Each structure stands twice: as structure tokens, then as C-alpha cells.
């Protein structure tokens, strides 16, 4: 391209460089400008699309490049909704989601059918398809809600689950009506649709996790992992289309399938969200805006009449459904508004249904004009519906989400909640660095993005190769943490004894948790066991975690957590228990607790307020626990609560545990947790589990239970 061609620009712009530059400028400017006037940038991107689109100033055409990238953005929204959903809460709220799904499908459907059949005079088939346009909704405001950190709120879980239900029902109505309009509905049609949908669901929900777990075990390259995620999204979308439903259902199912394999705190999750929110989702919003043509509303009163009925049926129906859900499950007023805000936007499925209905020609008039299943007034009315519903959704979702986030912060213990959560990684082997960092990120409080330390102790001889090795390990740790938006503070220390060097840093940095990694091949060596019991465990006010990683954390399906009798009497038991809880919540893995009945009763009471996927099995003797640990299956791991020196009478044969682990679990992940055994002025209050915003009230709950 030369300067002359730029000077003689014609619209719409066809030069790919200029086209992409213009879109990027819009994506950059919309949030910066609109945030100052409290307008959701999602709305700004839609309006910008209308201004530059073919129905505006015709600066850009809605060509294949915009459509492809925008389609990816739409699939991304649905994928993220499935990926970020808390599966434990989802299962807990499944009946609530089903109820909401029925409400939000039925109420708008009834209103739409009555308006179409009795006011607009549409035929029965057209009226049913017209009504189904308002039953579905697009989670266009979900990225905004997720950014505020309330994606795990019950209202969000209920709405996301209900979205899957109502979109499936609405798109099934579309498939049936299209079949009936073409005379294809019969026993064969229903059998084919049902069988294909079941096969699609089984493949995505059961085969995809197996493929994903295998891939993440074998491939460490971060770029390849991200491309694999994109492949899974589009493959699921394609399978959905082959099954006779819309691609967005496939993308949502792909999110559910990969939910446990992409931990919420992982670097891969950070990449997935970053690219989607930065590029693909804004492209989708701009592409939606390009469909808007304001001129059509001044050409025909009938278009305005159809649009008015569409708005009443859609917005009114979603509002009534949200109120019914709020009243049924006794949610707060703001949670009810959030449900309405998230579910009020009509874009994806609505647009797909309108375009399908518009393209179906039933017959022709005497003048040769096509008689369509959905006429041009419905098509134009749907564009107005998209604009207004997305506007309402953006404003209400942002307002209610901010209030809920503020309320959550007030419910959390005030102050800098994580100021005394200082986690130290004692790095020594290159092969263990990444997995130790991932564990540290997994167990930390969500808001703690700075108080992680990586340490390598260098012998005082100052061997040049030792210094270079230390710098390499620390740089690797910092890079791994940075990929998850966590700042890792790196420390080099010169000392003639590694244990002394680590213990001194523990005192200097007021460390609360020390993570030590084991080499895969060596496991517990005699020298390490000696240093553990005669060195690291001498710090009575620090949790010590000994970690053996044979495979990535994200590929673990189940943890067996063994808690010996009387372990809850250790001063740091609940602080250590919170680490296990964070692993379960951030990874989505199932946790099976093996403990005495009195300890399990405490855990079950905590579970009611801080939900994870957990099972409870009474462990009568420690020998039973050892047998269970030796029988772990593939993709299962062991977490073992230990006791500090002076307390090891709680665990018979405690000194033999390293030998047993080396023998029975050389190819498994396991984590030994030694809770701190003494309170002092540093941890008596500041290290309570109430300090972690992930748990909200759990600190107070535990204190009441233990009082």
C-alpha cells in the first residue's frame, strides 16, 4: 500500500491494515471515554459499530472478517460462562437454575405469542417462532460482572445455568418450527433431533475432558495449550450445529467440559480471559452494532408497532421472570436486579432465529413478493430490541454488580485482608519451580497478588554457577507468577547452610506458609527427612507444605485428604485447612475427607457456608488411611495433615510416612501439610482464616464452631 492509495480512500474501507487499526482504536477508546461518564463500554462498542457500519457512515463493511471474529467473540462469551461457573455451586443450585430457566423461557414466550397472534395477526407457526425470540438471552454483560469478582454469586450461577436451559429450549423451538414450515416434522425428525443432541452432549461433556486431561499432561507449551482451547471451542460449536442446535450451546458445553482442567487462578485462564476480553468479545459487540439501522424506524409505523410488542414481551417478560426467581428463592433485591440485568440482553440466539425465519420463504404474492416466515418488520424490530435490551442489560448489570461487590467487601473482615499471608517457595530444582509456583497461587487468597516470595539459598563460597542457577530459578518463578497476574518477590540469600538461610528469611519476612518441593525421582531422601524434622519444622509458627508433583495440578480429578485424630487441636489447623479449601475451589476437583467423626462434623458445617465438591468418609484407624492412600487411582492425589514435633503421637508411625510415600506413590501427586503448632503475637489474629476474602464469613463461622 502506498501513500496515494491512502489519500484516495473510498468507503467502506477495504485495506486490512486500516480496517484493523480502526477497530482497535474503537476498542481502546470506548472504555477510556465511557468509564468517565459511567456508561458501560459494552454499550459504547455497540453504538460505535452502528456509527461506522453499513447503516451508519459506511466506514466499514460487515464482511466475512468481521463476522468470523465476531462469531468467535460470541462463542467466547458462552465458553467463559461455562468455564468460570463454580461446578460445586452449580450442582448446589441446579434446581434453582432449572426453575429460573423455566420462568425466563415461559413468561416471555407467552407474552410474545399473545402479542403476535392476537395483536399483530400472525399465523400460529410464525407466532410461536416470534415468541421464542424473547425466551433466549445473551450473557452480554457477563464479562463485566466477572471483572467485578462476583462470578460465584448465587444469582450469577442461577442465571448462567438458566441461560443454558432457556437457550436450548428456544433453539429447539426454532428447529421444530423450521421443520414444520418445510413439512419435515414426524417421528423420524424427533428421533433424529433427540439422538443427535444426546450424542453431542455425551461427546463434549465426557470425551472432551479425557482429551483435555491427556493434552495438558503431555504438552507444557503455553501457546499450544491456548490454541488447544480454541480448537475445543470451535469443535464443540461444530458438533452442536451437526446435532441441530446453535453453536453457542456447543461453546457453553465446552466451557463446562474444560471447567476443571483450567483452574481459575492459572496462567492459562488468565490468557483465555485476556484475549477474549481484549479482542474477540469487543469484535462481537461491534459486529452486532453494525446490524443496527436507525432509519428503518422512520419508514413504517408497522415496524414501530412490531418493535414495541417485542420490547414489552422481551424486557417485561425477563423482568417478571427475575422477580419470580428472586421471590421464589428469597434472594436480595440487588441479586434479583442482577438476574434481570444479565438475562435481559437479546442478541445471539435472537439474531440467529430471526435470520433463519427471515430466510425461509413460505410462498409468493401475486406480484412475486416473497412471503417469509418472519417478515422485514420483525427483522428491523429485532435490531431495535438488540440495541435497547443490551443498553438496559449493561446499565442494570453494572449497577447491581457493583453494589453486590461492595456488600461482599463489607462482609469481609476489614483492613488489608491478606497482609499477613506471606507464602515462601524454597526453590532448589528447576523441574519443580513451575509446579511449586502454581501450588502457591492455588492456595493463596484471591486478593493476595504481592505477598509471594521465591527464595534460593546460595552457598557462601559464591560459586559463579550457583549464582547463575539461582537467578535462573528465580526468573522462572517470577515469569510463571506474572502469567497469572501475580507479583513474585524473588530473594537470593548467601548462607553456609540452606536450612538456616530459609529459617532466617522466614523470620525476616514474617512468612506464614513455607512450600518445599520434592524431586520426582528422589522423593524423600534421608538428607531431606533429616532437614525437615530437625530444621524446617523447628519453626513452630509457620505452616510447612511438602509438595511432590508428578503431574500438573489442573489434571487432578480427586484429592484424598487424610486428617488424623486430634489434628484439629493444632493451633494452625484451620489455617492449613483453608489451603485445602482453596485448592478445591480454584481447581474444581472433588475432595474426599478421611477423618474421625467429630472432625467430619466440623467440616460439614463449614461446607454449608463455603461450598466445594466434597465427600466425607469416617477413618477409624490410621492403618485404614494408609491402605486408602496406597490404592489411589490415576489422576488422584493425596493431601496428608501431619503433626509437628512434640505432636507426632497423633499419627502412629509418623516417621515412616516418607518411606511409605516413596514406596507406594512415586508417580502420584501428594502434599504433606504441617500446621503451625504455636500462636504468637504475629499469628494470633492476623493469620485467622477470616483474613481471606474467598471465604467471606468462614473465619467467623469457624471461630463460632471452635469456641
C-alpha positions in Angstrom: 0.0 0.0 0.0 1.4 3.5 -0.9 0.5 7.0 0.2 -1.5 7.6 -2.9 -3.9 4.8 -2.2 -4.4 6.1 1.4 -5.1 9.6 0.0 -7.8 8.2 -2.3 -9.6 6.3 0.3 -13.1 5.0 -0.5 -15.8 3.8 1.8 -16.2 1.1 3.1 -12.5 0.7 3.8 -11.1 -2.4 2.3 -7.4 -2.1 3.3 -6.9 -4.7 6.0 -4.3 -2.7 8.0 -6.6 0.4 8.2 -9.6 -1.7 8.9 -8.0 -3.5 11.8 -6.4 -0.3 13.1 -9.8 1.5 13.2 -11.4 -1.4 15.1 -8.5 -1.4 17.6 -8.8 2.3 18.2 -12.5 1.9 18.9 -11.8 -1.0 21.3 -9.2 1.2 23.1 -11.2 4.4 23.2 -14.6 3.1 24.2 -13.7 2.0 27.8 -11.5 5.0 28.4 -14.1 7.6 27.4 -17.3 5.9 28.6 -16.0 4.9 32.0 -15.6 8.6 32.8 -19.3 9.2 32.3 -20.4 5.9 34.0 -21.6 4.3 30.7 -20.8 0.6 30.2 -18.2 0.3 27.5 -20.1 -2.7 26.1 -22.8 -0.3 25.0 -20.2 2.1 23.6 -18.8 -0.7 21.3 -22.3 -1.5 20.0 -23.1 2.2 19.2 -19.6 2.5 17.6 -20.5 -0.4 15.4 -23.7 1.3 14.3 -21.9 4.5 13.5 -19.1 3.0 11.4 -21.2 0.2 10.0 -23.0 -0.1 6.6 -26.2 1.5 8.0 -24.2 4.4 9.6 -21.4 6.3 7.8 -20.5 3.1 6.0 -16.8 3.3 7.0 -16.5 -0.4 7.4 -18.5 -3.3 5.8 -19.8 -6.1 7.9 -17.8 -8.6 5.8 -16.5 -12.1 6.5 -13.6 -10.9 8.5 -15.8 -9.0 11.0 -18.3 -11.9 11.1 -15.7 -14.6 11.7 -14.0 -12.6 14.5 -17.4 -11.6 16.0 -18.6 -15.1 15.9 -15.5 -16.1 17.9 -16.4 -13.4 20.4 -20.0 -14.7 20.8 -18.7 -18.3 21.3 -16.1 -16.9 23.7 -18.8 -15.3 25.9 -20.7 -18.6 26.2 -17.4 -20.5 26.7 -16.3 -18.2 29.5 -19.8 -18.5 31.1 -19.3 -22.3 31.3 -15.6 -22.1 32.2 -16.0 -19.7 35.1 -19.0 -21.3 36.7 -18.3 -22.9 40.0 -19.3 -26.5 39.5 -19.9 -27.1 43.2 -22.3 -24.1 43.4 -23.8 -25.1 40.0 -24.7 -28.5 41.3 -26.0 -27.0 44.5 -28.1 -24.5 42.5 -29.1 -26.8 39.7 -32.8 -26.9 40.7 -32.8 -23.1 41.1 -31.2 -22.8 37.6 -33.8 -25.1 36.2 -36.6 -23.1 37.8 -35.2 -19.8 36.5 -34.8 -21.4 33.1 -38.5 -22.4 33.0 -39.5 -18.9 34.2 -37.4 -17.0 31.8 -38.5 -19.2 28.9 -42.2 -19.4 29.6 -43.1 -15.9 30.6 -41.6 -14.0 27.6 -42.8 -16.8 25.3 -46.4 -16.4 26.5 -46.3 -12.6 26.2 -44.7 -12.8 22.7 -47.3 -15.4 21.5 -50.3 -13.3 22.7 -48.9 -10.2 21.1 -48.1 -11.9 17.8 -51.3 -13.9 17.4 -53.9 -11.5 18.7 -52.4 -8.1 18.1 -50.2 -8.5 15.0 -52.4 -11.2 13.5 -49.5 -13.6 12.7 -50.1 -17.2 11.9 -49.7 -19.8 14.6 -46.3 -21.1 13.3 -45.0 -17.5 12.9 -46.4 -16.6 16.3 -44.6 -19.5 18.0 -41.3 -18.6 16.4 -41.8 -14.9 17.1 -42.4 -15.8 20.8 -39.3 -17.9 21.0 -37.2 -14.9 20.1 -37.7 -13.4 23.6 -37.2 -16.6 25.6 -33.5 -16.8 24.9 -30.9 -14.3 26.1 -27.2 -13.5 25.6 -24.9 -13.0 28.6 -23.5 -9.9 27.0 -22.8 -8.3 30.5 -21.1 -11.4 31.9 -17.6 -10.2 31.3 -18.4 -7.0 33.2 -19.8 -9.0 36.2 -16.9 -11.4 36.1 -14.4 -8.5 36.2 -16.0 -7.2 39.5 -15.2 -10.6 41.1 -18.8 -11.8 41.8 -19.0 -14.6 39.2 -19.5 -17.1 42.0 -22.5 -15.2 43.4 -25.6 -17.4 43.6 -27.6 -15.0 41.3 -24.9 -15.3 38.6 -24.7 -19.1 39.0 -28.5 -19.3 38.7 -28.6 -17.0 35.6 -25.8 -18.8 33.8 -27.4 -22.2 34.4 -30.8 -20.9 33.3 -29.2 -19.4 30.2 -28.2 -22.9 29.1 -31.7 -24.2 29.7 -33.7 -21.4 28.0 -31.3 -21.1 25.0 -31.6 -24.8 24.4 -35.4 -24.7 24.6 -35.6 -21.6 22.4 -33.3 -23.1 19.7 -35.2 -26.4 19.8 -38.4 -24.4 19.1 -36.6 -22.9 16.2 -35.5 -26.3 14.8 -39.1 -27.7 15.2 -40.8 -24.7 13.6 -38.4 -24.7 10.7 -39.0 -28.4 10.2 -42.8 -27.8 10.4 -42.7 -25.0 7.9 -40.9 -27.3 5.5 -43.2 -30.2 6.3 -40.5 -32.4 7.8 -41.8 -32.9 11.3 -42.6 -36.5 12.2 -41.4 -39.4 14.3 -38.1 -39.5 12.3 -37.5 -35.8 12.9 -37.9 -36.1 16.7 -35.9 -39.3 17.0 -33.0 -37.8 14.9 -33.0 -34.5 16.9 -33.1 -36.3 20.2 -30.4 -38.8 19.4 -28.1 -36.3 17.8 -28.4 -33.9 20.7 -27.7 -36.7 23.3 -24.7 -37.9 21.3 -23.4 -34.3 21.1 -23.8 -33.8 24.8 -22.0 -37.1 25.7 -19.1 -36.4 23.4 -18.5 -32.9 24.7 -19.1 -33.4 28.4 -17.4 -36.8 28.7 -14.9 -37.2 25.9 -13.6 -33.6 25.8 -12.3 -33.8 29.5 -10.5 -37.0 28.7 -8.8 -35.5 25.7 -8.0 -32.3 27.6 -6.5 -34.0 30.6 -4.3 -36.1 28.3 -3.2 -33.0 26.3 -2.3 -30.9 29.4 -0.3 -33.8 30.8 1.7 -34.2 27.7 2.1 -30.6 26.5 3.7 -27.8 28.6 3.9 -25.2 25.9 1.6 -22.3 26.8 0.8 -21.2 23.3 -0.1 -24.8 22.3 -2.4 -25.0 25.3 -4.2 -21.9 24.4 -4.7 -22.9 20.7 -6.0 -26.3 22.0 -8.6 -24.4 24.0 -9.7 -22.5 20.8 -9.9 -25.8 18.9 -12.1 -27.3 21.6 -14.5 -24.3 21.5 -14.9 -24.4 17.7 -15.1 -28.2 17.6 -17.9 -28.2 20.2 -19.6 -25.5 18.3 -19.4 -27.5 15.1 -20.7 -30.6 16.8 -23.7 -28.6 18.2 -24.5 -27.5 14.6 -24.3 -31.0 13.4 -26.7 -32.0 16.2 -29.2 -29.5 15.0 -28.7 -26.8 17.7 -26.9 -23.4 17.6 -23.1 -23.2 18.0 -23.4 -21.1 21.2 -24.7 -24.2 23.1 -21.6 -26.1 22.0 -19.4 -23.3 23.2 -21.1 -23.3 26.6 -20.8 -27.1 26.9 -17.1 -26.8 26.0 -16.7 -24.4 28.9 -18.4 -26.9 31.3 -16.2 -29.7 29.9 -12.9 -27.9 30.4 -14.0 -26.2 33.7 -11.9 -28.4 35.9 -8.9 -28.5 33.6 -8.4 -24.7 33.6 -8.2 -23.6 37.2 -9.5 -20.1 37.9 -6.1 -19.0 39.2 -4.0 -20.5 36.4 -1.9 -18.6 33.8 -4.0 -20.4 31.1 -7.2 -19.0 32.5 -5.6 -15.6 32.5 -4.7 -15.9 28.8 -8.1 -17.1 27.9 -9.9 -14.2 29.6 -7.3 -11.6 28.4 -7.5 -12.5 24.7 -11.3 -12.8 24.8 -12.0 -9.6 26.6 -9.3 -7.6 24.7 -10.1 -8.8 21.1 -12.8 -11.3 20.4 -15.7 -10.1 22.6 -15.3 -6.4 21.5 -15.3 -7.5 17.9 -18.6 -9.3 18.5 -20.2 -6.2 20.1 -19.0 -4.0 17.2 -20.4 -6.6 14.7 -23.8 -6.5 16.5 -23.8 -2.7 16.3 -23.2 -2.9 12.5 -26.6 -4.5 12.1 -28.4 -1.5 13.6 -30.2 0.8 11.1 -31.9 3.7 12.8 -33.5 4.8 9.5 -36.0 1.9 9.3 -37.9 3.1 12.3 -39.0 6.3 10.5 -40.2 4.5 7.4 -43.1 2.4 8.7 -45.4 2.6 11.7 -45.8 -1.1 11.5 -42.1 -1.6 12.2 -42.5 0.5 15.3 -45.6 -1.4 16.4 -43.8 -4.8 16.0 -40.7 -3.4 17.8 -42.9 -2.1 20.7 -44.5 -5.6 21.2 -41.1 -7.2 21.0 -39.7 -4.8 23.7 -42.7 -5.4 26.0 -42.6 -9.2 25.6 -38.8 -9.4 26.0 -37.9 -6.8 28.6 -41.2 -7.2 30.5 -41.0 -11.0 30.4 -37.4 -11.1 31.6 -38.3 -8.6 34.4 -41.2 -10.7 35.6 -39.1 -13.9 35.4 -36.3 -12.3 37.5 -38.8 -11.1 40.1 -40.4 -14.5 40.3 -36.9 -16.1 40.8 -36.0 -13.6 43.5 -39.2 -14.2 45.4 -39.1 -18.0 44.9 -35.6 -18.3 46.3 -35.6 -15.3 48.7 -32.7 -13.6 47.1 -31.8 -10.0 47.8 -33.2 -7.1 45.8 -29.8 -6.4 44.2 -29.4 -10.1 43.3 -32.9 -10.0 41.6 -31.8 -7.0 39.6 -28.6 -8.7 38.6 -30.6 -11.7 37.3 -32.7 -9.3 35.3 -29.7 -7.4 34.0 -27.8 -10.5 32.9 -30.9 -12.1 31.3 -32.4 -9.0 29.6 -30.0 -8.8 26.7 -31.2 -10.3 23.4 -28.5 -10.7 20.7 -27.1 -14.1 19.8 -29.9 -16.6 19.7 -32.5 -13.9 18.9 -30.5 -12.8 15.9 -29.9 -16.3 14.8 -33.6 -17.2 15.0 -34.7 -14.0 13.2 -32.3 -14.6 10.3 -33.3 -18.2 9.9 -37.0 -17.2 9.9 -36.5 -14.3 7.6 -34.7 -16.5 5.1 -37.5 -19.1 5.0 -39.9 -18.3 2.1 -43.3 -19.9 2.5 -44.9 -18.6 -0.7 -45.1 -15.6 -3.1 -47.7 -12.9 -3.5 -49.4 -12.2 -6.8 -46.8 -9.6 -7.5 -44.0 -12.0 -6.9 -43.0 -10.7 -3.5 -41.8 -13.4 -1.1 -44.0 -14.3 1.9 -41.5 -15.0 4.7 -41.9 -16.9 7.9 -40.7 -13.7 9.7 -41.1 -10.5 7.7 -38.9 -7.5 7.4 -40.7 -5.7 10.2 -39.7 -8.4 12.6 -36.1 -8.3 11.3 -35.9 -4.5 11.8 -37.7 -4.7 15.2 -35.2 -7.2 16.4 -32.4 -4.8 15.7 -34.1 -2.2 17.9 -34.6 -4.9 20.5 -30.9 -5.8 20.5 -29.9 -2.1 21.0 -32.3 -1.4 23.8 -32.0 -4.7 25.6 -28.2 -4.5 25.5 -28.4 -1.0 26.9 -30.7 -2.0 29.7 -28.6 -5.1 30.4 -25.3 -3.1 30.6 -26.6 -0.4 32.9 -28.6 -2.6 35.3 -25.9 -5.4 35.5 -23.2 -2.9 36.2 -25.2 -1.0 38.9 -26.3 -4.2 40.7 -23.0 -6.0 40.4 -21.1 -3.0 41.9 -23.5 -2.9 44.8 -23.2 -6.6 45.4 -19.4 -6.4 45.2 -19.4 -3.5 47.7 -21.6 -5.5 50.0 -19.3 -8.5 49.8 -16.3 -6.4 50.7 -18.2 -5.0 53.7 -19.0 -8.6 54.8 -15.3 -9.5 54.7 -13.0 -8.7 57.6 -11.9 -5.1 57.1 -8.4 -3.9 56.5 -5.8 -5.3 54.2 -7.1 -8.8 54.4 -4.1 -10.7 53.2 -1.3 -8.5 54.7 0.0 -11.4 56.9 -0.4 -14.1 54.3 3.2 -14.4 53.2 4.0 -17.6 51.2 7.6 -18.6 50.7 8.7 -21.0 48.0 12.1 -22.6 48.7 13.4 -23.3 45.2 16.2 -25.7 44.6 15.4 -27.8 41.5 14.5 -26.3 38.1 12.0 -29.1 37.3 9.9 -28.2 40.4 9.7 -24.4 40.0 6.6 -24.0 37.8 4.6 -26.5 39.8 5.5 -25.0 43.1 4.5 -21.6 41.9 1.2 -23.0 40.6 0.6 -24.5 44.0 1.4 -21.2 45.8 -1.0 -19.4 43.5 -3.7 -22.1 44.1 -3.6 -21.9 47.9 -3.3 -18.1 48.3 -6.2 -15.7 49.0 -7.7 -14.3 45.8 -6.8 -10.7 46.6 -3.2 -11.5 47.5 -1.2 -10.6 44.4 2.0 -9.5 46.0 2.9 -11.4 49.1 4.5 -14.5 47.5 8.3 -14.9 47.9 10.7 -17.2 45.9 14.0 -18.0 47.6 17.2 -19.7 46.6 20.0 -20.1 49.1 23.5 -19.8 47.7 26.5 -21.3 49.5 28.7 -18.5 50.8 31.5 -19.7 48.6 29.8 -17.6 45.9 30.4 -20.2 43.2 29.5 -18.4 39.9 27.5 -21.3 38.5 25.4 -21.3 41.7 24.6 -17.6 41.4 23.6 -18.1 37.7 21.4 -21.1 38.7 19.7 -19.1 41.4 19.0 -16.2 39.0 17.6 -18.7 36.5 15.3 -20.3 39.0 14.0 -17.0 40.5 13.5 -15.6 37.0 11.4 -18.6 36.0 9.3 -18.3 39.2 8.7 -14.6 38.6 7.7 -15.2 35.0 5.3 -18.1 35.9 3.6 -16.0 38.6 3.4 -12.9 36.3 1.4 -15.0 33.7 -1.3 -15.2 36.4 -1.1 -11.5 37.2 0.7 -12.3 40.5 3.9 -10.4 41.6 6.5 -12.8 42.9 9.1 -11.3 45.1 12.5 -13.0 44.4 15.1 -13.4 47.1 18.8 -14.6 46.8 20.5 -15.4 50.1 24.1 -16.3 50.8 24.4 -18.8 53.7 26.7 -21.7 54.5 23.6 -23.8 55.5 20.4 -24.0 53.4 18.1 -24.6 56.3 19.5 -21.7 58.3 19.1 -19.5 55.3 15.4 -20.4 54.8 14.7 -20.1 58.6 16.2 -16.6 58.7 14.1 -15.4 55.7 11.0 -16.9 57.5 11.7 -14.6 60.4 12.7 -11.5 58.3 9.6 -11.7 56.0 7.1 -12.9 58.6 6.3 -16.0 56.5 3.1 -17.8 57.2 3.5 -20.7 54.8 6.6 -22.5 53.6 6.4 -24.6 50.4 9.2 -27.1 49.8 9.3 -29.2 46.6 10.4 -32.8 46.1 12.1 -34.0 43.1 10.1 -36.5 41.1 12.7 -39.2 41.0 14.1 -38.9 44.6 11.1 -38.2 46.7 12.0 -38.2 50.3 15.8 -38.7 50.6 17.3 -39.4 54.1 19.0 -36.0 54.0 15.7 -34.2 53.2 13.9 -36.1 56.0 16.6 -35.0 58.5 16.4 -31.4 57.4 12.6 -31.5 57.6 12.4 -32.7 61.2 15.4 -31.1 62.5 15.3 -27.9 60.6 12.2 -26.6 58.8 9.7 -27.9 61.4 11.5 -26.1 64.2 9.5 -23.0 63.1 6.5 -23.6 65.3 4.5 -20.6 63.9 4.8 -21.4 60.2 2.8 -23.9 58.1 5.1 -26.2 56.2 3.9 -27.8 53.0 6.0 -30.5 51.4 4.9 -31.0 47.7 5.5 -33.8 45.3 4.2 -33.1 41.8 4.1 -35.9 39.3 1.6 -34.2 37.0 0.0 -30.7 36.6 -2.4 -29.6 39.3 -5.1 -28.9 36.7 -5.3 -32.6 35.7 -6.1 -33.9 39.2 -9.7 -35.1 39.4 -9.9 -36.1 43.1 -7.9 -35.4 46.3 -7.9 -37.8 49.2 -7.4 -35.6 52.3 -6.4 -37.5 55.4 -6.8 -35.9 58.8 -5.5 -37.8 61.9 -7.4 -37.9 65.1 -7.0 -34.8 67.3 -5.3 -32.9 64.4 -7.9 -30.1 64.8 -6.3 -29.3 68.1 -3.3 -27.9 66.4 -3.2 -24.1 66.6 -2.8 -23.8 62.8 -5.3 -26.5 61.8 -7.9 -24.1 60.3 -5.2 -22.0 58.6 -3.9 -25.2 56.9 -7.5 -26.4 56.2 -8.1 -23.1 54.3 -5.2 -24.1 51.9 -7.1 -27.3 51.1 -10.3 -25.4 50.6 -8.6 -23.0 48.2 -7.2 -25.9 46.2 -10.7 -27.4 45.9 -12.4 -24.1 45.0 -9.8 -23.0 42.5 -9.3 -26.3 40.7 -12.9 -27.6 40.9 -11.6 -31.1 41.9 -13.5 -33.3 44.3 -12.1 -33.6 47.8 -12.7 -36.7 49.9 -12.0 -36.2 53.6 -11.0 -39.1 55.7 -11.1 -38.3 59.4 -12.7 -39.1 62.7 -16.4 -38.4 63.0 -16.0 -35.3 65.2 -13.7 -33.7 62.7 -16.0 -34.5 59.8 -18.9 -32.9 61.6 -16.9 -29.6 61.8 -16.0 -29.9 58.1 -19.6 -30.5 57.1 -20.7 -27.4 58.9 -18.1 -25.3 57.1 -19.2 -26.8 53.8 -22.6 -25.3 54.2 -21.2 -21.8 54.1 -18.2 -22.3 51.8 -19.2 -24.8 49.2 -16.8 -27.2 47.5 -17.3 -30.6 46.0 -16.6 -32.8 49.0 -17.2 -36.3 50.3 -16.8 -37.5 53.9 -15.6 -40.9 55.0 -15.0 -41.9 58.6 -11.5 -43.2 59.1 -11.4 -45.4 62.1 -7.7 -46.3 62.2 -4.6 -44.8 60.7 -3.9 -48.1 59.0 -7.1 -47.7 57.0 -5.8 -44.4 55.8 -2.5 -45.9 54.7 -4.4 -48.6 52.7 -6.6 -46.0 51.0 -3.5 -43.9 50.1 -1.8 -46.9 48.5 -4.8 -47.5 46.3 -5.1 -44.1 44.7 -6.2 -44.3 41.0 -4.9 -42.4 38.0 -5.4 -38.6 38.3 -5.9 -38.8 42.0 -3.7 -37.2 44.6 -3.1 -37.3 48.4 -3.2 -34.5 50.9 -2.0 -35.5 54.3 -2.3 -33.5 57.5 0.8 -34.1 59.7 1.8 -33.1 63.2 4.8 -31.0 64.3 7.5 -32.3 66.6 6.0 -33.0 70.0 2.6 -33.7 68.5 3.5 -36.7 66.4 1.8 -39.1 68.8 -1.4 -38.2 66.9 0.0 -40.1 63.9 1.2 -43.6 64.5 4.3 -44.4 62.5 4.7 -40.8 61.5 8.4 -41.2 60.9 7.7 -44.0 58.5 5.4 -41.9 56.3 8.1 -40.6 53.9 9.3 -44.2 53.3 5.7 -45.3 52.7 5.1 -42.5 50.2 8.3 -43.2 48.3 7.3 -46.8 48.0 3.6 -46.5 47.2 3.2 -43.2 45.5 6.3 -42.5 43.4 4.1 -41.5 40.4 1.4 -39.6 42.2 0.9 -36.0 43.5 0.9 -35.7 47.2 1.1 -32.8 49.7 2.1 -33.0 53.3 0.8 -30.2 55.5 2.4 -29.5 58.9 0.2 -26.9 60.6 1.9 -24.4 62.9 1.7 -25.6 66.5 2.0 -22.4 68.5 0.3 -19.0 68.5 2.4 -15.9 68.9 1.8 -12.2 68.6 2.2 -12.4 64.8 -0.4 -15.1 64.1 -2.8 -15.0 66.9 -5.2 -12.7 65.0 -3.7 -11.7 61.7 -3.5 -15.2 60.4 -7.1 -16.2 61.1 -8.9 -17.8 58.2 -11.2 -14.8 58.3 -8.5 -12.9 56.6 -9.3 -14.4 53.2 -12.0 -12.8 51.1 -12.5 -16.1 49.2 -14.3 -17.4 52.3 -16.2 -14.2 53.3 -17.7 -15.2 56.6 -16.0 -18.5 57.1 -13.5 -17.1 59.6 -16.3 -16.1 61.9 -18.1 -19.4 61.3 -15.0 -21.4 62.2 -14.4 -19.3 65.4 -18.0 -20.0 66.5 -17.7 -23.7 65.8 -14.4 -23.9 67.7 -15.4 -21.5 70.5 
